[in-house]
Amino acid sequence: MKVIDVTSRFVNTKGGKIGTDSTHLKDIIPMSYDENGNNPITFETTTIIPSNYDRGGHVHILQDEPLPMTIIGIIPKVQVS
């Protein structure tokens, strides 16, 4: 079994970073906000995971600011040979 990518689902999250390791992190950017344009609502982000059948992949999620972050799911997409 090989992990192809990971979809991470967030709610009420501002800021934060996601990537395959601590040196390759990208900003988490919400795709939608509440009716006032302030608070991000539930959203997803997909991260491609470099892995192979003999070495698993990793995902790193970092909140480096004093802002809210709630992870409600981490869903791997796998390939079975």
N, C-alpha and C positions, 0 to 999 in steps of 0.2 A: 504494500500500500504506500502511496506517495501523496503528500499534501501538495496541491497545486496553488491554492490561495486560501485566504482566511477573510471572512466577512465579519467585521466587528460592529455590533449594534450599541448605540449610545442613546441616553436620554438626559436632558437637563445638563448638558456638558458644554463648557466653554474652555477653549484652549486644549492643550495636550498635544502629544506627538505619538506617532506609531511608525514602526518599521521592522525590519528583519533582525536588527541588532542595535546596540546602543550607539553605534557610529553612523547608522543610516536611518535616521528618523525624519519623518515629514510631519508638518503641522496637520492636526485634525481640523478640518473645516466643515462646519455644519452646512447642510444643504437647504435648510428651512428654519424659520424662526416663528415665534408666536405672533398673534395678530398685531401686537405693538412693535414688532421688529426687534425685540430685546432678547428674549430667552430662546435658545435653540430647543426645538422639540425632538422627538425621536428621529434618528438618522442612522445610516449605515456607511461604512467605508470598507473598501476591499483592498487587501494587501497581497501581492504576489509573493509566494514563498519559494525561494530557491532550495530545493531539496531533491533527493534521489531515493532509491529504494533501500539503500543501506545507511542513509543518514537522514534523520528527521529535520524538519524545518522549525524555525522559532519565530515568534512574533513578540515584539516589545512594545508595551504601551506605557507612556510616561506622562504624568501631570507635573510639570515643573513650575507651575505658578499656583498661588492660593485661590484657585477657581474650582467650581464644582465639576465633578466627573462621575457619571454613573454608567458602568458597563452592564448592559442587560443581556449580552450574548456574544459568544465567539464561535462562529460556525465554520469549520474547515470544509473545503471542497477537496475530495480525495480521488485519486485514480488507482484502480486496482488492476494489476496485470494478469 
